[in-house]
Amino acid sequence: MRENNPRLKRSLWEPIFHSKAHEIYFSLVSLWEIAIKRSMGKLRLEGTLEDFSLSLEARHGFRLLPLEVPHLSRMEKLPREHGDPFDRMLIAQAIEIGATAVTNDPHWKKYQVKIRW
């Protein structure tokens, strides 16, 4: 996981992967985007998408965040500051559940979402 993103600083990922104090989510929206990018040949990922998802859950203790109607309603009301539909959905989910997002995307700062980087 960490080794796939050299931009993710150790001081950031250490508490994420080794903390028992917080629930750590990965969104179904991210898996959806990964599936699309893999099918287009824009992303390599060893194994199946199911294996990747199960690994995040079993190996790292992450919880899958499903896509729910309140998330869609929140996204629909967001200002159009960001054009990427996947990021807009992730922003809406983070806002809706009160989560802190781990991102360095400057567009996210235009929204009422907690960010850590």
Biotite code that builds the C-alpha atoms (Angstrom):
import biotite.structure as struc

atoms = struc.array([
    struc.Atom([0.000, 0.000, 0.000], chain_id="A", res_id=1, res_name="MET", atom_name="CA", element="C"),
    struc.Atom([2.548, 2.589, 1.152], chain_id="A", res_id=2, res_name="ARG", atom_name="CA", element="C"),
    struc.Atom([5.164, 1.399, -1.304], chain_id="A", res_id=3, res_name="GLU", atom_name="CA", element="C"),
    struc.Atom([2.801, 2.225, -4.171], chain_id="A", res_id=4, res_name="ASN", atom_name="CA", element="C"),
    struc.Atom([2.735, 5.925, -3.304], chain_id="A", res_id=5, res_name="ASN", atom_name="CA", element="C"),
    struc.Atom([6.124, 7.474, -2.539], chain_id="A", res_id=6, res_name="PRO", atom_name="CA", element="C"),
    struc.Atom([4.433, 10.871, -1.984], chain_id="A", res_id=7, res_name="ARG", atom_name="CA", element="C"),
    struc.Atom([2.750, 9.545, 1.154], chain_id="A", res_id=8, res_name="LEU", atom_name="CA", element="C"),
    struc.Atom([5.113, 10.596, 3.939], chain_id="A", res_id=9, res_name="LYS", atom_name="CA", element="C"),
    struc.Atom([6.051, 8.103, 6.637], chain_id="A", res_id=10, res_name="ARG", atom_name="CA", element="C"),
    struc.Atom([4.885, 10.564, 9.325], chain_id="A", res_id=11, res_name="SER", atom_name="CA", element="C"),
    struc.Atom([1.437, 10.366, 7.756], chain_id="A", res_id=12, res_name="LEU", atom_name="CA", element="C"),
    struc.Atom([1.076, 6.680, 6.922], chain_id="A", res_id=13, res_name="TRP", atom_name="CA", element="C"),
    struc.Atom([2.557, 5.286, 10.138], chain_id="A", res_id=14, res_name="GLU", atom_name="CA", element="C"),
    struc.Atom([-0.358, 6.487, 12.322], chain_id="A", res_id=15, res_name="PRO", atom_name="CA", element="C"),
    struc.Atom([-2.875, 5.428, 9.675], chain_id="A", res_id=16, res_name="ILE", atom_name="CA", element="C"),
    struc.Atom([-1.644, 1.857, 9.336], chain_id="A", res_id=17, res_name="PHE", atom_name="CA", element="C"),
    struc.Atom([-0.737, 1.294, 12.962], chain_id="A", res_id=18, res_name="HIS", atom_name="CA", element="C"),
    struc.Atom([-3.472, 3.094, 14.877], chain_id="A", res_id=19, res_name="SER", atom_name="CA", element="C"),
    struc.Atom([-6.241, 1.254, 16.645], chain_id="A", res_id=20, res_name="LYS", atom_name="CA", element="C"),
    struc.Atom([-7.776, 4.518, 17.858], chain_id="A", res_id=21, res_name="ALA", atom_name="CA", element="C"),
    struc.Atom([-9.560, 5.369, 14.614], chain_id="A", res_id=22, res_name="HIS", atom_name="CA", element="C"),
    struc.Atom([-11.641, 3.556, 12.073], chain_id="A", res_id=23, res_name="GLU", atom_name="CA", element="C"),
    struc.Atom([-10.011, 3.756, 8.675], chain_id="A", res_id=24, res_name="ILE", atom_name="CA", element="C"),
    struc.Atom([-12.244, 3.585, 5.639], chain_id="A", res_id=25, res_name="TYR", atom_name="CA", element="C"),
    struc.Atom([-11.680, 2.985, 1.969], chain_id="A", res_id=26, res_name="PHE", atom_name="CA", element="C"),
    struc.Atom([-14.549, 3.865, -0.275], chain_id="A", res_id=27, res_name="SER", atom_name="CA", element="C"),
    struc.Atom([-16.375, 1.708, -2.745], chain_id="A", res_id=28, res_name="LEU", atom_name="CA", element="C"),
    struc.Atom([-16.000, 4.766, -4.994], chain_id="A", res_id=29, res_name="VAL", atom_name="CA", element="C"),
    struc.Atom([-12.214, 4.284, -4.968], chain_id="A", res_id=30, res_name="SER", atom_name="CA", element="C"),
    struc.Atom([-12.605, 0.628, -5.936], chain_id="A", res_id=31, res_name="LEU", atom_name="CA", element="C"),
    struc.Atom([-14.932, 1.706, -8.739], chain_id="A", res_id=32, res_name="TRP", atom_name="CA", element="C"),
    struc.Atom([-12.331, 4.155, -10.044], chain_id="A", res_id=33, res_name="GLU", atom_name="CA", element="C"),
    struc.Atom([-9.587, 1.518, -9.774], chain_id="A", res_id=34, res_name="ILE", atom_name="CA", element="C"),
    struc.Atom([-11.723, -0.939, -11.769], chain_id="A", res_id=35, res_name="ALA", atom_name="CA", element="C"),
    struc.Atom([-12.295, 1.609, -14.518], chain_id="A", res_id=36, res_name="ILE", atom_name="CA", element="C"),
    struc.Atom([-8.617, 2.582, -14.722], chain_id="A", res_id=37, res_name="LYS", atom_name="CA", element="C"),
    struc.Atom([-7.526, -1.072, -14.779], chain_id="A", res_id=38, res_name="ARG", atom_name="CA", element="C"),
    struc.Atom([-9.975, -1.878, -17.581], chain_id="A", res_id=39, res_name="SER", atom_name="CA", element="C"),
    struc.Atom([-8.548, 1.033, -19.605], chain_id="A", res_id=40, res_name="MET", atom_name="CA", element="C"),
    struc.Atom([-4.970, -0.118, -19.001], chain_id="A", res_id=41, res_name="GLY", atom_name="CA", element="C"),
    struc.Atom([-4.129, 3.019, -16.999], chain_id="A", res_id=42, res_name="LYS", atom_name="CA", element="C"),
    struc.Atom([-3.449, 1.232, -13.700], chain_id="A", res_id=43, res_name="LEU", atom_name="CA", element="C"),
    struc.Atom([-1.638, -1.960, -12.751], chain_id="A", res_id=44, res_name="ARG", atom_name="CA", element="C"),
    struc.Atom([-2.737, -3.837, -9.682], chain_id="A", res_id=45, res_name="LEU", atom_name="CA", element="C"),
    struc.Atom([-1.573, -7.328, -8.782], chain_id="A", res_id=46, res_name="GLU", atom_name="CA", element="C"),
    struc.Atom([-4.400, -9.785, -8.251], chain_id="A", res_id=47, res_name="GLY", atom_name="CA", element="C"),
    struc.Atom([-8.101, -9.212, -8.422], chain_id="A", res_id=48, res_name="THR", atom_name="CA", element="C"),
    struc.Atom([-10.026, -6.217, -7.175], chain_id="A", res_id=49, res_name="LEU", atom_name="CA", element="C"),
    struc.Atom([-11.654, -8.528, -4.626], chain_id="A", res_id=50, res_name="GLU", atom_name="CA", element="C"),
    struc.Atom([-8.222, -9.616, -3.352], chain_id="A", res_id=51, res_name="ASP", atom_name="CA", element="C"),
    struc.Atom([-7.138, -5.988, -3.075], chain_id="A", res_id=52, res_name="PHE", atom_name="CA", element="C"),
    struc.Atom([-10.277, -5.090, -1.124], chain_id="A", res_id=53, res_name="SER", atom_name="CA", element="C"),
    struc.Atom([-9.958, -8.100, 1.183], chain_id="A", res_id=54, res_name="LEU", atom_name="CA", element="C"),
    struc.Atom([-6.307, -7.260, 1.786], chain_id="A", res_id=55, res_name="SER", atom_name="CA", element="C"),
    struc.Atom([-7.184, -3.744, 2.884], chain_id="A", res_id=56, res_name="LEU", atom_name="CA", element="C"),
    struc.Atom([-9.699, -5.169, 5.301], chain_id="A", res_id=57, res_name="GLU", atom_name="CA", element="C"),
    struc.Atom([-7.762, -8.178, 6.619], chain_id="A", res_id=58, res_name="ALA", atom_name="CA", element="C"),
    struc.Atom([-4.190, -6.935, 6.498], chain_id="A", res_id=59, res_name="ARG", atom_name="CA", element="C"),
    struc.Atom([-4.713, -3.298, 7.422], chain_id="A", res_id=60, res_name="HIS", atom_name="CA", element="C"),
    struc.Atom([-8.057, -3.330, 9.240], chain_id="A", res_id=61, res_name="GLY", atom_name="CA", element="C"),
    struc.Atom([-9.651, -0.859, 6.846], chain_id="A", res_id=62, res_name="PHE", atom_name="CA", element="C"),
    struc.Atom([-13.440, -0.822, 6.551], chain_id="A", res_id=63, res_name="ARG", atom_name="CA", element="C"),
    struc.Atom([-15.247, -0.616, 3.244], chain_id="A", res_id=64, res_name="LEU", atom_name="CA", element="C"),
    struc.Atom([-17.394, 2.516, 3.014], chain_id="A", res_id=65, res_name="LEU", atom_name="CA", element="C"),
    struc.Atom([-20.385, 1.749, 0.805], chain_id="A", res_id=66, res_name="PRO", atom_name="CA", element="C"),
    struc.Atom([-22.019, 4.292, -1.454], chain_id="A", res_id=67, res_name="LEU", atom_name="CA", element="C"),
    struc.Atom([-25.301, 5.384, 0.096], chain_id="A", res_id=68, res_name="GLU", atom_name="CA", element="C"),
    struc.Atom([-28.125, 7.733, -0.886], chain_id="A", res_id=69, res_name="VAL", atom_name="CA", element="C"),
    struc.Atom([-27.173, 10.415, 1.694], chain_id="A", res_id=70, res_name="PRO", atom_name="CA", element="C"),
    struc.Atom([-23.689, 10.523, 0.119], chain_id="A", res_id=71, res_name="HIS", atom_name="CA", element="C"),
    struc.Atom([-25.252, 11.084, -3.300], chain_id="A", res_id=72, res_name="LEU", atom_name="CA", element="C"),
    struc.Atom([-27.525, 13.796, -1.918], chain_id="A", res_id=73, res_name="SER", atom_name="CA", element="C"),
    struc.Atom([-24.531, 15.536, -0.346], chain_id="A", res_id=74, res_name="ARG", atom_name="CA", element="C"),
    struc.Atom([-22.542, 15.328, -3.594], chain_id="A", res_id=75, res_name="MET", atom_name="CA", element="C"),
    struc.Atom([-25.436, 16.787, -5.541], chain_id="A", res_id=76, res_name="GLU", atom_name="CA", element="C"),
    struc.Atom([-25.338, 19.887, -3.310], chain_id="A", res_id=77, res_name="LYS", atom_name="CA", element="C"),
    struc.Atom([-21.573, 20.437, -3.446], chain_id="A", res_id=78, res_name="LEU", atom_name="CA", element="C"),
    struc.Atom([-20.305, 23.493, -5.301], chain_id="A", res_id=79, res_name="PRO", atom_name="CA", element="C"),
    struc.Atom([-18.645, 22.650, -8.631], chain_id="A", res_id=80, res_name="ARG", atom_name="CA", element="C"),
    struc.Atom([-15.114, 23.473, -7.459], chain_id="A", res_id=81, res_name="GLU", atom_name="CA", element="C"),
    struc.Atom([-13.779, 20.071, -8.494], chain_id="A", res_id=82, res_name="HIS", atom_name="CA", element="C"),
    struc.Atom([-14.527, 18.460, -11.839], chain_id="A", res_id=83, res_name="GLY", atom_name="CA", element="C"),
    struc.Atom([-13.535, 14.871, -11.035], chain_id="A", res_id=84, res_name="ASP", atom_name="CA", element="C"),
    struc.Atom([-16.736, 12.935, -10.254], chain_id="A", res_id=85, res_name="PRO", atom_name="CA", element="C"),
    struc.Atom([-14.918, 10.347, -8.133], chain_id="A", res_id=86, res_name="PHE", atom_name="CA", element="C"),
    struc.Atom([-13.249, 12.993, -5.997], chain_id="A", res_id=87, res_name="ASP", atom_name="CA", element="C"),
    struc.Atom([-16.523, 14.869, -5.618], chain_id="A", res_id=88, res_name="ARG", atom_name="CA", element="C"),
    struc.Atom([-18.150, 11.673, -4.364], chain_id="A", res_id=89, res_name="MET", atom_name="CA", element="C"),
    struc.Atom([-15.271, 10.973, -1.956], chain_id="A", res_id=90, res_name="LEU", atom_name="CA", element="C"),
    struc.Atom([-15.523, 14.552, -0.662], chain_id="A", res_id=91, res_name="ILE", atom_name="CA", element="C"),
    struc.Atom([-19.253, 14.119, -0.123], chain_id="A", res_id=92, res_name="ALA", atom_name="CA", element="C"),
    struc.Atom([-18.720, 10.843, 1.719], chain_id="A", res_id=93, res_name="GLN", atom_name="CA", element="C"),
    struc.Atom([-16.045, 12.344, 3.967], chain_id="A", res_id=94, res_name="ALA", atom_name="CA", element="C"),
    struc.Atom([-18.274, 15.295, 4.810], chain_id="A", res_id=95, res_name="ILE", atom_name="CA", element="C"),
    struc.Atom([-21.327, 13.101, 5.356], chain_id="A", res_id=96, res_name="GLU", atom_name="CA", element="C"),
    struc.Atom([-19.641, 10.733, 7.824], chain_id="A", res_id=97, res_name="ILE", atom_name="CA", element="C"),
    struc.Atom([-17.404, 13.399, 9.409], chain_id="A", res_id=98, res_name="GLY", atom_name="CA", element="C"),
    struc.Atom([-14.194, 11.705, 8.297], chain_id="A", res_id=99, res_name="ALA", atom_name="CA", element="C"),
    struc.Atom([-10.773, 13.197, 7.774], chain_id="A", res_id=100, res_name="THR", atom_name="CA", element="C"),
    struc.Atom([-9.554, 12.635, 4.221], chain_id="A", res_id=101, res_name="ALA", atom_name="CA", element="C"),
    struc.Atom([-5.939, 11.831, 3.425], chain_id="A", res_id=102, res_name="VAL", atom_name="CA", element="C"),
    struc.Atom([-5.112, 13.785, 0.267], chain_id="A", res_id=103, res_name="THR", atom_name="CA", element="C"),
    struc.Atom([-2.825, 16.463, -1.089], chain_id="A", res_id=104, res_name="ASN", atom_name="CA", element="C"),
    struc.Atom([-5.242, 17.484, -3.840], chain_id="A", res_id=105, res_name="ASP", atom_name="CA", element="C"),
    struc.Atom([-5.516, 21.302, -3.578], chain_id="A", res_id=106, res_name="PRO", atom_name="CA", element="C"),
    struc.Atom([-9.100, 21.241, -4.925], chain_id="A", res_id=107, res_name="HIS", atom_name="CA", element="C"),
    struc.Atom([-10.292, 19.480, -1.778], chain_id="A", res_id=108, res_name="TRP", atom_name="CA", element="C"),
    struc.Atom([-9.392, 22.540, 0.309], chain_id="A", res_id=109, res_name="LYS", atom_name="CA", element="C"),
    struc.Atom([-12.240, 24.415, -1.377], chain_id="A", res_id=110, res_name="LYS", atom_name="CA", element="C"),
    struc.Atom([-14.762, 22.211, 0.449], chain_id="A", res_id=111, res_name="TYR", atom_name="CA", element="C"),
    struc.Atom([-15.821, 21.849, 4.066], chain_id="A", res_id=112, res_name="GLN", atom_name="CA", element="C"),
    struc.Atom([-13.903, 18.600, 4.467], chain_id="A", res_id=113, res_name="VAL", atom_name="CA", element="C"),
    struc.Atom([-11.238, 17.795, 7.049], chain_id="A", res_id=114, res_name="LYS", atom_name="CA", element="C"),
    struc.Atom([-7.926, 17.005, 5.366], chain_id="A", res_id=115, res_name="ILE", atom_name="CA", element="C"),
    struc.Atom([-4.695, 15.499, 6.598], chain_id="A", res_id=116, res_name="ARG", atom_name="CA", element="C"),
    struc.Atom([-1.502, 15.455, 4.588], chain_id="A", res_id=117, res_name="TRP", atom_name="CA", element="C"),
])
